[in-house]
Amino acid sequence: MSAKGLLVAAPRSGSGKTTITLGLQRALVRRGLAVRGLKCGPDYIDPAFHAAATGAPSANLDSYAMPDGLLAGIAGAAAEAAEIIVAEGSMGLFDGVPGAEGHTGASADIAALLGWPVLLVVDVSGQAQSAGAVALGCMLYDPRIRIAGVILNKVASERHRRLAAAGMAQIGLPVLGALPREASLILPERHLGLVQAGETEDLHARLDALAEAVAAAIDLDAVIAAAGDTTPPAGGEAAPALPAPGKRIALARDAAFSFVYPHVEAGWRAQGAELVPFSPLADEPPPEDCDACWLPGGYPELHAGRIASASRFLDGLRSFAQTHSVHGECGGYMVLGKGLTDADGVHHTMAGLLSVETSFAKRKMNLGYRNAVLEADGPLGQAGQRLSGHEFHYASIVSQGEDPPLAMVTDPHGSAPTAAGSRRGLVTGSFFHAIAARGEA
């Protein structure tokens, strides 16, 4: 089986891509189809919602941060396990960063690379026929892709729908559905985006209600017919995204630590590693029979008091780090540091395995791709290893401390190399989430 696929995208962020993607995924599952979701870009929250909607794993596809071999492997694995792939774009359809042709991080790159038609979601609030001009621009902007149809979102009335549909008829673009403004499911949000799928109350009831609204408003037969063959690129070496840091990896997993890219976990398993979850919030230390510990990102700033009082976890982590490698990403990096100040300005003592001090009281958004070169051997690879990654956090470093940096990093916009992260003994950490290894510098 090799699934057909399509990409749900929009001219801009906030158009309703996630809502409509989840509704389509769930509605097609309820029809009895084997559905897989995939997410363009580095977002680590939406794939968990896709998995909840479809009952099957989801993953990221990132044309900037991932080599073609990795992209082909992720898309190919999903296609082999499904009848249809409903992928979700990020930001606007053509929004990306400076990069080689086809490798800018734009959702359009993924549609072109894999041969998927685009289902364009257009938020028509505040406009009617003019929405057709916006859609026409999307149709003409990039000759690599094909827009198969449009879904009108946030429609105010039947009259409004007719006027917006007339604009689409003028450019010859089929309207596959129209969702009224009140039909949108509002999923709870937090400072990094949606509240995580595992924390959303009555998630499956919400998804079922959304599927019913989508099935009533969108021509599902037309959506299925619009999907195109999945054609992963030939060539390019298929390899795990990152080296496995150990054979048995203690992986923190709870409401404070949850941002692990699915393709990274899959790559570790493909290398023969076993992932052993444990919960710092439940005051569990990393299991002693593991040979590496990974503290992923998440929301430790919302649970700083509980983490600071989790003595079994902190003492066990300190003991583990004496003889085994420990790595923390973003939130995990904050917990490895000396202290974390929460949004109320209260300081909480953390593990103290690195000298960094962080604060959520001094909020500043840090967002974007990072290209890193490791300064020393460690769980992410050997000195000189190049990594692509992404950073998205509101916490600030108030004191870097005396530890040497983990890596030198640049961004896609020509920034000068800057020291990032920390390392001490067998412990490393950084604010950037590693997405893929890219060879040596």
For each residue, the residues with C-beta under 8 A, 3 or more apart:
1: 34 79 80 81 82 83
2: 79 80 229 230
3: 34 36 78 79 80 81 82 83 84 85 230
4: 83 84 85 227 228 229 230
5: 75 79 84 85 86 87 114 116 227 228 230
6: 84 85 86 87 116 117 118 119 148 223 226 227 228
7: 40 87 88 89 107 110 111 116 117 118 119
8: 17 20 21 24 86 87 88 89 118 119 121
9: 17 40 89 92 93 107 108 111 118 119 120 121
10: 13 15 16 17 89 92 93 120 121 122 123
11: 15 92 93 120 122 134 135 137 138
12: 15 91 92 123
13: 10 91 92
14: 123
15: 10 11 12 121 122 123 153
16: 10 19 20 121 123 153 154 179 184
17: 8 9 10 20 21 88 89 121
18: 21 22 46 49 88 187 194
19: 16 22 23 153 184 185 187 210
20: 8 16 17 23 24 121 151 153 179 214 218
21: 8 17 18 24 25 37 50 86 87 88
22: 18 19 25 26 49 50 53 185 207 210
23: 19 20 26 27 185 207 210 211 213 214 218
24: 8 20 21 27 28 86 214 218 220 223
25: 21 22 28 29 35 37 50 53 54 86
26: 22 23 29 30 53 54 207 208 210 211 214
27: 23 24 30 31 211 212 214 215 218 220
28: 24 25 31 33 35 84 86 220 223 224
29: 25 26 32 33 35 53 54 55 211
30: 26 27 208 211 215
31: 27 28 220
32: 29
33: 28 29 83 84 224
34: 1 3 56 81 82 83 84
35: 25 28 29 54 56 82 83 84 85 86
36: 3 50 54 56 57 58 78 79 81 82 84 85 86
37: 21 25 47 50 51 53 54 56 58 85 86 87 88
38: 47 50 58 59 60 61 74 75 78 85 87 88
39: 43 46 47 50 58 59 60 61 87 88 90
40: 7 9 60 61 62 63 87 88 89 90 107 110
41: 60 61 62 89 90 91 105 107
42: 60 62 65 369 390 392 433 435
43: 39 46 47 60 90 193
44: 47 60 259 260 261 297 433
45: 48 49 192 193 194 196 197 259
46: 18 39 43 49 50 58 88 193 194
47: 37 38 39 43 44 50 51 58 59 60 262
48: 45 51 52 58 196 197 198 258
49: 18 22 45 46 52 53 187 194 197
50: 21 22 25 36 37 38 39 46 47 53 54 58 88
51: 37 47 48 54 55 56 57 58 197
52: 48 49 55 197 203 204 207
53: 22 25 26 29 37 49 50 207
54: 25 26 29 35 36 37 50 51 58
55: 29 51 52
56: 34 35 36 37 51 81 82
57: 36 51 262
58: 36 37 38 39 46 47 48 50 51 54 262
59: 38 39 47 74 78 261 262 263 266
60: 38 39 40 41 42 43 44 47 74 261 262 263 435
61: 38 39 40 41 66 71 74 75 87 110 114
62: 40 41 42 65 66 71 105 435
63: 40 66 71 96 99 102 103 104 105 106 109 110 113
64: 96 97 99 103 104 105 369 388 412
65: 42 62 105 369 388 389 390 435 436
66: 61 62 63 70 71 74 241 263 388 435 436
67: 70 71 236 237 436 438
68: 71 72 113 233 235 236
69: 72 73 235 236 237 238 239
70: 66 67 73 74 238 239 241 263 436
71: 61 62 63 66 67 68 74 75 110 113 114 232 233
72: 68 69 75 76 232 233 234 236 238
73: 69 70 76 77 232 238
74: 38 59 60 61 66 70 71 77 78 263
75: 5 38 61 71 72 78 79 85 114 230 232
76: 72 73 79 80 230 232
77: 73 74 80 81 266
78: 3 36 38 59 74 75 81 82 85
79: 1 2 3 5 36 75 76 82 85 230 232
80: 1 2 3 76 77
81: 1 3 34 36 56 77 78
82: 1 3 34 35 36 56 78 79 85
83: 1 3 4 33 34 35
84: 3 4 5 6 28 33 34 35 36 224 227
85: 3 4 5 6 35 36 37 38 75 78 79 82 116 227 230
86: 5 6 8 21 24 25 28 35 36 37
87: 5 6 7 8 21 37 38 39 40 61 110 116
88: 7 8 17 18 21 37 38 39 40 46 50
89: 7 8 9 10 17 40 41 93 107 110 118
90: 39 40 41 43 95 105 107
91: 12 13 41 95 107
92: 9 10 11 12 13 95 107
93: 9 10 11 89 106 107 108 118 120 138
94: 106 107 108 138 141 142
95: 90 91 92 106 107
96: 63 64 99 104 105 106 108 109
97: 64 104 105 368 369 412 413
98: 104 412 413 414
99: 63 64 96 103 104 105 412
100: 103 104
101: 104
102: 63 109 112 113 144
103: 63 64 99 100 109
104: 63 64 96 97 98 99 100 101 109
105: 41 62 63 64 65 90 96 97 99 109 369
106: 63 93 94 95 96 109 110
107: 7 9 40 41 89 90 91 92 93 94 95 110 111
108: 9 93 94 96 111 112 118 142 144 145
109: 63 96 102 103 104 105 106 112 113
110: 7 40 61 63 71 87 89 106 107 113 114 116
111: 7 9 107 108 114 115 116 117 118 144 145
112: 102 108 109 115 142 144 145
113: 63 68 71 102 109 110 232 233
114: 5 61 71 75 110 111 230 231 232 233
115: 111 112 228 229 230 231
116: 5 6 7 85 87 110 111 227 228 230
117: 6 7 111 145 146 147 148 226 227 228
118: 6 7 8 9 89 93 108 111 138 145 146 147 148
119: 6 7 8 9 147 148 149 150 151 176 223 226
120: 9 10 11 93 135 138 147 149 150 151 173
121: 8 9 10 15 16 17 20 150 151 153
122: 10 11 15 131 134 135 150 151 152 153 164
123: 10 12 14 15 16 153 154
124: 127 128 131 152 153 154 155 160 164
125: 154 156 181
126:
127: 124 130 131 134 164
128: 124 131 160 163 164 166 167
129: 132 133 163 164 166 167 170
130: 127 133 134 167
131: 122 124 127 128 134 135 152 164 167 168
132: 129 135 136 164 166 167 168 169 170 171 173
133: 129 130 136 137 167 171
134: 11 122 127 130 131 137 138
135: 11 120 122 131 132 138 139 147 150 167 168 171 173
136: 132 133 139 140 171 173
137: 11 133 134 140 141
138: 11 93 94 118 120 134 135 141 147
139: 135 136 147 171 173
140: 136 137
141: 94 137 138
142: 94 108 112 145
143:
144: 102 108 111 112
145: 108 111 112 117 118 142
146: 117 118 228
147: 117 118 119 120 135 138 139 150 173
148: 6 117 118 119 174 226 228
149: 119 120 173 174 175 176 222 223 226
150: 119 120 121 122 135 147 168 173 174 175 176
151: 20 119 120 121 122 175 176 177 178 179 218
152: 122 124 131 155 161 164 165 168 175 177 178 179
153: 15 16 19 20 121 122 123 124 178 179 184
154: 16 123 124 125 179 180 181 184
155: 124 152 160 161 164 178 179 180 181
156: 125 160 180 181
157: 160 161
158: 161 162
159: 162 163
160: 124 128 155 156 157 163 164
161: 152 155 157 158 164 165 178
162: 158 159 165 166
163: 128 129 159 160 166 167
164: 122 124 127 128 129 131 132 152 155 160 161 167 168 178
165: 152 161 162 168 169 175 178
166: 128 129 132 162 163 169 170
167: 128 129 130 131 132 133 135 163 164 170 171
168: 131 132 135 150 152 164 165 171 173 174 175
169: 132 165 166 172 173 175
170: 129 132 166 167
171: 132 133 135 136 139 167 168
172: 169
173: 120 132 135 136 139 147 149 150 168 169
174: 148 149 150 168 222
175: 149 150 151 152 165 168 169 178
176: 119 149 150 151 218 219 222 223 226
177: 151 152 214 217 218 219 223
178: 151 152 153 155 161 164 165 175 217
179: 16 20 151 152 153 154 155 183 184 213 214 217 218
180: 154 155 156 183 217
181: 125 154 155 156 184
182:
183: 179 180 213 217
184: 16 19 153 154 179 181
185: 19 22 23 206 209 210 213
186:
187: 18 19 49 194 195 200 206
188: 194 195 200
189: 193 194 195
190: 193 194 195 299
191: 363 394
192: 45 299 392 393 394
193: 43 45 46 189 190
194: 18 45 46 49 187 188 189 190 197 200
195: 187 188 189 190 199 200
196: 45 48 199 200 255 258
197: 45 48 49 51 52 194 200 203
198: 48 255 258
199: 195 196 255
200: 187 188 194 195 196 197 203 206
201:
202: 205 206
203: 52 197 200 206 207
204: 52 207 208
205: 202 208 209
206: 185 187 200 202 203 209 210
207: 22 23 26 52 53 203 204 210 211
208: 26 30 204 205 211 212
209: 185 205 206 212 213
210: 19 22 23 26 185 206 207 213 214
211: 23 26 27 29 30 207 208 214 215
212: 27 208 209 215 216
213: 23 179 183 185 209 210 216 217
214: 20 23 24 26 27 177 179 210 211 217 218 220
215: 27 30 211 212 218 220
216: 212 213
217: 177 178 179 180 183 213 214
218: 20 23 24 27 151 176 177 179 214 215 223
219: 176 177 222 223
220: 24 27 28 31 214 215 223 224
221: 224 225
222: 149 174 176 219 225 226
223: 6 24 28 119 149 176 177 218 219 220 226 227
224: 28 33 84 220 221 227
225: 221 222
226: 6 117 119 148 149 176 222 223
227: 4 5 6 84 85 116 117 223 224
228: 4 5 6 115 116 117 146 148
229: 2 4 115
230: 2 3 4 5 75 76 79 85 114 115 116
231: 114 115
232: 71 72 73 75 76 79 113 114
233: 68 71 72 113 114 236
234: 72
235: 68 69
236: 67 68 69 72 233
237: 67 69
238: 69 70 72 73
239: 69 70 437
240: 243 244 267 268 270 271
241: 66 70 261 263 264 267 434 435 436 437
242: 264 267 268 380 381 387 434 436 437
243: 240 271 379 380 381 437
244: 240 247 249 267 268 271 272 273
245: 249 292 294 325 327 379 380
246: 249 273 290 291 292 324 325 379
247: 244 272 273 274 291
248: 273 274 276 287 289 290 291 292
249: 244 245 246 268 273 274 275 276 290 291 292 293 294
250: 276 278 286 287 290 292 293 294 320
251: 260 275 276 277 278 293 294 296
252: 256 257 277 278 279 280 286 293 294 295 296 332
253: 257 258 260 277 278 279 296
254: 257 258 279 280 281 282
255: 196 198 199 258 281 298 299 302 303
256: 252 280 281 298 299 300 302 303 306 307 331
257: 252 253 254 280 295 296 297 298 300 331 332
258: 48 196 198 253 254 255 296 297 298
259: 44 45 296 297 298 329 330 331 433
260: 44 251 253 264 265 294 296
261: 44 59 60 241 264 265 433 435
262: 47 57 58 59 60 265 266
263: 59 60 66 70 74 241 266 267
264: 241 242 260 261 267 268 434 435
265: 260 261 262 268 269 275
266: 59 77 262 263 269 270
267: 240 241 242 244 263 264 270 271
268: 240 242 244 249 264 265 271 273 275
269: 265 266 272 273 274 275
270: 240 266 267
271: 240 243 244 267 268
272: 244 247 269
273: 244 246 247 248 249 268 269
274: 247 248 249 269
275: 249 251 265 268 269
276: 248 249 250 251 287 290
277: 251 252 253
278: 250 251 252 253 284 285 286 287
279: 252 253 254 282 283 284
280: 252 254 256 257 283 284 295 307 310 313 335
281: 254 255 256 303 306 307 310
282: 254 279
283: 279 280 310 311 312 313
284: 278 279 280 312 313 316
285: 278 288 312 313 315 316 317 319 320
286: 250 252 278 290 293 316 317 320 324 326
287: 248 250 276 278 290
288: 285 320
289: 248
290: 246 248 249 250 276 286 287 293 320 324
291: 246 247 248 249 324 325
292: 245 246 248 249 250 324 325 326 327 379
293: 249 250 251 252 286 290 317 320 321 324 325 326 327
294: 245 249 250 251 252 260 326 327 328 329 332 379
295: 252 257 280 326 327 328 329 331 332 333 335 336 429
296: 251 252 253 257 258 259 260 328 329 330 331 332
297: 44 257 258 259 329 330 331 332 393 433
298: 255 256 257 258 259 330 331 332
299: 190 192 255 256 302 303 331
300: 256 257 303 304 307 331 332 334 335 340
301: 304 331 334 340 342 343 360 395
302: 255 256 299 342
303: 255 256 281 299 300 306 307
304: 300 301 307 308 340 342 346 348 360
305: 308 309 342 346 348
306: 256 281 303 309 310
307: 256 280 281 300 303 304 310 313 314 335 340 348 350
308: 304 305 314 340 348 349 350
309: 305 306
310: 280 281 283 306 307 313 314
311: 283 314 315
312: 283 284 285 315 316
313: 280 283 284 285 307 310 316 317
314: 307 308 310 311 317 318 350 351
315: 285 311 312 318 319
316: 284 285 286 312 313 319 320
317: 285 286 293 313 314 320 321 326 351 353
318: 314 315 321 322 351 352 353
319: 285 315 316 322
320: 250 285 286 288 290 293 316 317 323 324 326
321: 293 317 318 324 326 353 425 426 427
322: 318 319 425 426
323: 320 426
324: 246 286 290 291 292 293 320 321 426
325: 245 246 291 292 293 378 379 426 427 428
326: 286 292 293 294 295 317 320 321 336 353 426 427 428
327: 245 292 293 294 295 332 378 379 380 427 428 429
328: 294 295 296 331 332 333 334 335 336 354 427 428 429 430
329: 259 294 295 296 297 332 333 429 430 431 432 433 434
330: 259 296 297 298 333 334 391 392 393 430 431 432 433
331: 256 257 259 295 296 297 298 299 300 301 328 334 335 393
332: 252 257 294 295 296 297 298 300 327 328 329 335 336 429
333: 295 328 329 330 336 337 354 356 358 421 422 429 430 431
334: 300 301 328 330 331 337 340 350 356 358 395
335: 280 295 300 307 328 331 332 340 350 351
336: 295 326 328 332 333 350 351 353 354 356 422 427 429
337: 333 334 340 350 351 352 353 354 355 356 357 358 401 422 429
338: 349 350 352 354 355 356 357 399 401
339: 347 348 349 350 357 358
340: 300 301 304 307 308 334 335 337 347 348 350 357 358 359 360 395
341: 345 346 347 348 357 358 359 360 361 362 398
342: 301 302 304 305 345 346 348 360 361
343: 301 360 361 363
344: 361
345: 341 342 361
346: 304 305 341 342
347: 339 340 341
348: 304 305 307 308 339 340 341 342
349: 308 338 339 352
350: 307 308 314 334 335 336 337 338 339 340
351: 314 317 318 335 336 337 354
352: 318 337 338 349
353: 317 318 321 326 336 337 424 425 427
354: 328 333 336 337 338 351 401 403 422 423 424 427 429
355: 337 338 399 400 401 402 403 422 424
356: 333 334 336 337 338 397 399 400 401 403 422 429
357: 337 338 339 340 341 397 398 399 401
358: 333 334 337 339 340 341 395 396 397 398
359: 340 341 362 395 396 398
360: 301 304 340 341 342 343 363 394 395 396
361: 341 342 343 344 345
362: 341 359 396 398
363: 191 343 360 394 395 396
364: 394 396
365: 392 393 394
366: 391 392 393 394 431
367: 391 392
368: 97 390 391 411 412
369: 42 64 65 97 105 388 389 390 391 411 412
370: 388 389 390 391 409 410 411 420 432
371: 386 387 388 389 409 410 411 412 438
372: 386 387 388 389 406 407 408 409 420 430 432 434
373: 384 385 386 387 407 408 409 417 441
374: 377 378 380 381 382 383 384 385 387 406 407
375: 383 404 405 406 407 408 423
376: 383 404 406 423
377: 374 381 382 383
378: 325 327 374 381 406 423 428
379: 243 245 246 292 294 325 327 428
380: 242 243 245 327 374 385 387 406 428 434 437
381: 242 243 374 377 378 385 387 437
382: 374 377 385 440
383: 374 375 376 377
384: 373 374 440 441
385: 373 374 380 381 382 437 439 440 441
386: 371 372 373 437 438 439 440 441
387: 242 371 372 373 374 380 381 407 434 435 436 437 438
388: 64 65 66 369 370 371 372 434 435 436 438
389: 65 369 370 371 372 432 433 434 435
390: 42 65 368 369 370 432 433 435
391: 330 366 367 368 369 370 431 432 433
392: 42 192 330 365 366 367 433
393: 192 297 330 331 365 366 431
394: 191 192 360 363 364 365 366
395: 301 334 340 358 359 360 363
396: 358 359 360 362 363 364
397: 356 357 358 400 431
398: 341 357 358 359 362
399: 338 355 356 357
400: 355 356 397 403 422
401: 337 338 354 355 356 357 422
402: 355
403: 354 355 356 400 422 423 424
404: 375 376 422 423 424
405: 375 408 419 420 421 422 423
406: 372 374 375 376 378 380 420 421 422 423 428 429 430
407: 372 373 374 375 387 419 420 421 430
408: 372 373 375 405 417 418 419 420
409: 370 371 372 373 417 418 419 420 432
410: 370 371 414 415 416 417 418
411: 368 369 370 371 414 415
412: 64 97 98 99 368 369 371
413: 97 98
414: 98 410 411
415: 410 411 418
416: 410
417: 373 408 409 410
418: 408 409 410 415
419: 405 407 408 409
420: 370 372 405 406 407 408 409 430 431 432
421: 333 405 406 407 428 429 430 431 432
422: 333 336 337 354 355 356 400 401 403 404 405 406 428 429 430
423: 354 375 376 378 403 404 405 406 427 428 429
424: 353 354 355 403 404 427
425: 321 322 353
426: 321 322 323 324 325 326
427: 321 325 326 327 328 336 353 354 423 424
428: 325 326 327 328 378 379 380 406 421 422 423
429: 295 327 328 329 332 333 336 337 354 356 406 421 422 423
430: 328 329 330 333 372 406 407 420 421 422
431: 329 330 333 366 391 393 397 420 421
432: 329 330 370 372 389 390 391 409 420 421
433: 42 44 259 261 297 329 330 389 390 391 392
434: 241 242 264 329 372 380 387 388 389 437
435: 42 60 62 65 66 241 261 264 387 388 389 390
436: 65 66 67 70 241 242 387 388
437: 239 241 242 243 380 381 385 386 387 434
438: 67 371 386 387 388
439: 385 386
440: 382 384 385 386
441: 373 384 385 386
